[in-house]
Amino acid sequence: MYNADKDVAAEVEKHIPGTGKNDIQINGRDGLMNAFKGAYDGLSGKLGKSAFESDVYGKLNAAIGDDHTTNSVSLKAGVFLNYERQITQSSLSGPLDKLGGTLPRKIRDIETKVTGALNNNGTEFITATVLSDALLAVYTRLSEFTGAVKDLVEKSDGGKNNSLSYHLAKLGAMVGDDNGIYPDEVDKLTDIYSNLEALQKRVSQVTSNTNARYMNSIINDLESLPKKVDNARQNALQKMEVLRSKIKTKVRAISEAVELADGALQDAIKALRETSKTAKTSLVKAVSELKTTLLTKAESAFTVVTTHVRKMYAIQHKSDLEALRSLVSTQISAIDHIIDEDRASGIKCLLWYMNQNHKTLTELTGVQESKWTADKIRHYLHPLFTYITSQLTPTPSSQLVAGLQARTHALLSHLHDNKRTFTFDSGFRSLLHDLTSTLSSFDPATFANPHHPQLLDALKAGMQGLVKEMEKAYVNRYCGSKGITWEEVKGGKQETAADATRCAKVFMSCLPMWVEDLGELKRRCEGSWSKKAIHLKDEIDKENPLGEFLKQCGYIVPTSQKSHQDGELQCRHTFTGKHIDGILGKIIQMSNLEHVPQCRSREKEWNFNIMDFIACLYSHLDEYNEVCHLSTLFSKRHPCSIYEILCWFSGLPHSTVYSALPGGITKLLDKPKKQAIDSGDSGIEIEFDDENAYYLDAHPHKFTYKDIYAVIELICSKSYDVLARIAGTGDEHTRYACEYANNSLKLHYPKTADDCLPMLVDMLRRLLSVFRFLESKCSYSAMEFGWADCQYGKNVPTTKSHCNDRSTEEVTCQAKCQPKCRPNSQPNSQPNCQPTSPLMSYLNDCLPGHLPHQLTNVGCKSECKTCPGNKPGMPCLTPLGFRGFSGSIKTGEQLCRIIKEILGNGIIACLFTLAPRPPTNLPEHFQFAVSLAKGLSASKQSKVDGIKTLADTIANSINASSIKLYENTDELTTPMCKAYGNTPTEHRSPNRTNNKLNLSCISLTNSCITQEHCVPYLSPLSCDTYHYLVNKQSNSYLSWAVYLPWTFHKYLASLLDAFKAIRCEDWGCRNCLHTDICKGESHGMLNPAEKGTGCQCTSVVHCNGVSPTLYQYGFTFRDAQNLISLKRNCFNMRSHLYNVVNSDYFTDLFKQCDMLLWRIREPFSYLVLALWLLSVLYLLHIMVIRLDLLHIKSHLHSPSSHRIAAQSLLAAARVNKLGKVFYLQP
């Protein structure tokens, strides 16, 4: 540590050279401290626990190898001395048995002991060779023994068959009856005796010729042979047992020796591991202690040095601080003067005035009347304006401040005046407009070198906040207007003035809104809204239905109670829906109003309120509309646009034919079972006829008269709402809303229900197609190329608008792929070529690609002058006809909401079953085919009250039409389901081929297992036309399904041709402007010479020409968002269309349709053929034989004989008379 302290002192001396005992000069103080800090941080980093241990382990592993090292490591000489003393390093390169050193010698001693134990105290060492030789000797002796026994039994002597086995086999053959094996012997039992006698004689001869002693020795030897064999076997077993015992003893000795050696080796390894572990632990501990000691010493040294340095720095600056104190003491009076001057001017003084006058603001809290509120604000602002003016004098900006003060004073004085009728009237609006104009021109940035510009900025910001709050005040639009001239003299006669007529129309246009909105408000405030305050959000930021309703009515509603008064309605928690109900239900005195009690006498007799007055007026409005319809009874003009169709539906409830519709509808429905009412003892039964119970069985479910009538009421009521939502409620330049239902257009209404229903259905067919298109486009935002954000209404530009629009309500649009219009209240005198709203252009019939046809009549006999004849399948596009817009600017999302209210759950489609007609264009064919496939493949429901499914009725129609000649109806319905889709088993199959695609593959909302086959491309705009298929009309459906597939296929091919004819460059698709890949007549097709997929647009939705083309053929995208996300491009869509058009399913359907027609015509065809053959045979016969031979009268009335040859009848001049032949005359 002494050396470390010495090094530190030396470093300090470099930076702090001593010049005397009390005089120290510090050079580079920052460098010294940085050096100390760097050295300290470096030493701390090196001695950190993880870093230090990592360094130590790295050094050890590099020197001796880590735990997992498989290769050898060279150790440095003189480092590991103990290891070198244990193993001689020079002998490492030699053989293992020549290793020198203490450790190898100990190992060899162990090996000697183990070897001695294995040698069993000096006996012969048993090796593997000794054991194998002994075993081989045993095998050899046993083989010799078994060979001798085998020879004794089987071997023959001298080539003769005299072995024991031979004689045994021969004896068996003798006993058995086998002559074929031994043909030289007598093999039967009857010959055994003779053979035995011969054998006995031979034995006697042999024994007589043989020495008896020799024979006895042989016999004795044979008799002793088994005993010798047993003795040999016992000897062999004894030797084997002895050998086994010796082997077992030696193996046991070997095992013991091995165990001893293993134990000794394990002990040595364990001792070595313990020694290594102990050394490592000791080393780590020693290093850790060293690190701690070094860190402690270094920290103490740095602390001492830092303390000394700080002391020296403080001593040096002590004199400087003393000098600064004396300087401040002498200048403090001047500083106070400067501070006082600054405090008395500029923004600081303004804040002082505001603080002094803050009590005036606090007094506003309890003030309820606007009169005193305006007075308090005026007193508060006066000193502030006075001060700011004084600060800016004599600059020109002071005059602007004075003008702003005058405008503010005039406005507040007007609010303080008691002579006005309303709190916020037209005078207030005018004065507020003047103040706003002055404030908008008050721009401090444009002033030339103003004094205290912060004052001007603060003044403008504060006045803007005041004006913003003032603008929240609600001002009656008609306040301040000139008086209405009710009557005027024209031609010496007193007539109603034009303004009076307009005023009456405005009042009648407001009545429906009052009845609907105020009625809804009163009903809700009596119930669930009674405790709701007037704001959008509750205390927990939950939506407040009362506030949302008032917002939809056009009011600016406060956000919440926390936001205070940020709207034009009261934001007090004490004012709730109960108070609103009390205002609407307040009793009105009837002293001078006798009409209302008389008009409402059927409902109530006293306690009339404002709602009763409105209901009375609304009832008279209905009477007025009915009278207006009477004046147009003989009108012949038919609706020719969507606007006129909506007006027609709005006026339908007021026409004379409306009351006849129930009877006309019930005639087309099925009557339910009779419900008799028993009259008691009289015995007379009265039938109860409930119109609401009339019904029609249909797919997907049945519907009743009640459903149909509810749909008609819905369309009539919502048509008025749609007109008001799109065109507005009217103004002096357009049609007022009250004229929508009174038939001011002089449209034709049929006289009878039978004539009205077909006309109603045809107009509904055209109306719903447009609604479906608007619903599809307005459901998507601009990101999905939809119209949800597009604006429409008054002053929204279309393609008909001029380039320069200088109106104050000018509309500007964001230049995106689909414009998103936004209003701009800033006037502009410069030309502004602005993007137009596609939704507004569509409503005006001027959107490129969506131009309508020219209709002259709509109804049962629709007439169109511009339907193209060279494009089969294209429907007639009805004009929308909206021209005058008077309403406020709205978005497509708002329009979509009310359209969805009409479309609802699809029950509106039941009206089309009242006047069915065959499909006439591609979208109708498409929808009929899909609905028919759904009906045929629907699950078999249980039959309730005899109701059958559509598949059953179609099968019955096939049997009836073919006189049961076409027995298997599935042969026709199955190809229909496959061609038109909705077969679940097919859509779950992942192995579908391109020639097996059907209609559902391009129109389903969900995809199959593989999304390459089922993609939501097309949605027919006529999807409501054939949504319901009535069972009783199955004969018509069968006829359409059999005769129209060829037409439908031609229409699909026409759509494919139109898709391929799209020219992207004409539609402005930027990716296809300068490329040869996308060409006309081959849109969406691959170009073999170029890479890519033809059209370069990202998806079919991005391609500008696809959507208009589909619209012209009555389609829209089924799911635009899905198509964009899946990046289904024009090549994919063209491929799907091509595969559907060329599908094998259509070929099979054509064959089965032809087969059904042939089966029906087959008997008649054969009958006609037989009759023709009979006629030919008869003619051939009469060419040879005269007619009189068959007793048939001649047809020629001439003086000549009636015996005329047949050839004369065939003369050219007399052929026509053959049609009058009466062959059956006698």
HUDAPE-V882081 format. One line per field, one symbol per residue. ss: DSSP state (H for helix, E for strand, L for the rest). A space follows every 10 residues. Layout:
ss=???
This chain:
ss=LHHHHHHHHH HHHHHLLELL LLLELLLLHH HHHHHHHHHH HHHHHHLLHH HHHHHHHHHH HHHHLLLLLL LLLLLLLLLL HHHHHHLLHH HLLLLHHHLL LHHHHHHHHH HHHHHHHHLL LLLLLLLHHH HHHHHHHHHH HHHHHHHHHH HHHHLLLLLL LLLHHHHHHH HHHHHLLLLL LLLLLLLLHH HHHHHHHHHH HHHHHHHHHL LHHHHHHHHH HHHHHHHHHH HHHHHHHHHH HHHHHHHHHH HHHHHHHHHH HHHHHHHHHH HHHHHHHHHH HHHHHHHHHH HHHHHHHHHH HHHHHHHHHH HHHHHHHHHH HHHHHHHHHH HHHHHHHHHH HHHLLHHHHH HHHHHHLHHH HHLLLLLLLH HHHHHHHHHH HHHHHHHHHH HHLLLLHHHH HHHHHHHHHH HHHHHHLLLL LLLLLHHHHH HHHHHHHHHH HLLHHHLLLL LLHHHHHHHH HHHHHHHHHH LLLLLLLLLL LLLLLLEEEE LLEEEELHHH HHHHHHHHHH HHHHHHHHHH HHHHHHLLLL LLELLLELLL LLELHHHHHH HHLLLLLLLL LLLLLLLLLL LLLLLEHHHH HHHHLLLLLL LLLLHHHHHL LLLLLLLLLH HHHHHHHHHH HHHHHHHHHH LLLLLLELLL LHHHHHHHHH HHLLLHHHHH HHHHHHLLLE LLLLEEEELL LLLLEEEELL HHHLEELEEL LLEEHHHHHH HHHHHHHHHH HHHHHHLLLL LLLLLLHHHL LLLLLLELLL LLHHHHHHHH HHHHHHHHHH HHHHHHHHLL LHHHLLLLLL EELLLLLLLL LLLLLLLLLL EEEELLLLLE EEELLLLLLL LLLLLLLHHH HHHLLLLLLL LLLLEEELLL LLEELLLLLL LLLLLLLLLL LLLLLLLLLE EHHHHHHHHH HHHLLLHHHH HHHHHLLLLL LHHHHHHHHH HHHHHHHLLL LLLLLLLLLH HHHHHHHHHH HLLLLLLLLH HHHHHHHHHH LLLHHHHLLL LLLHHHLLHH HHLLLLLLLL LLLLLLLEEE LLLLLLLLEE HHHHHHHHHH HHHLHHHHHH HHHHHHHHHH LLLHHHHLLH HHLLLLLLLL LLLLLLLLLL LLLLLLLLLL LLLHHHHHHH HHLLEEELLH HHHHHHLLLH HHHHHHHHHH HLLHHHHHHH HHHHHHHHHH HHHHHHHHHH HHHHHHHHHH HHLLLLHHHH LLLLLLLLLL LLLLLHHHHL LHHHHHHHHH LLLLLL
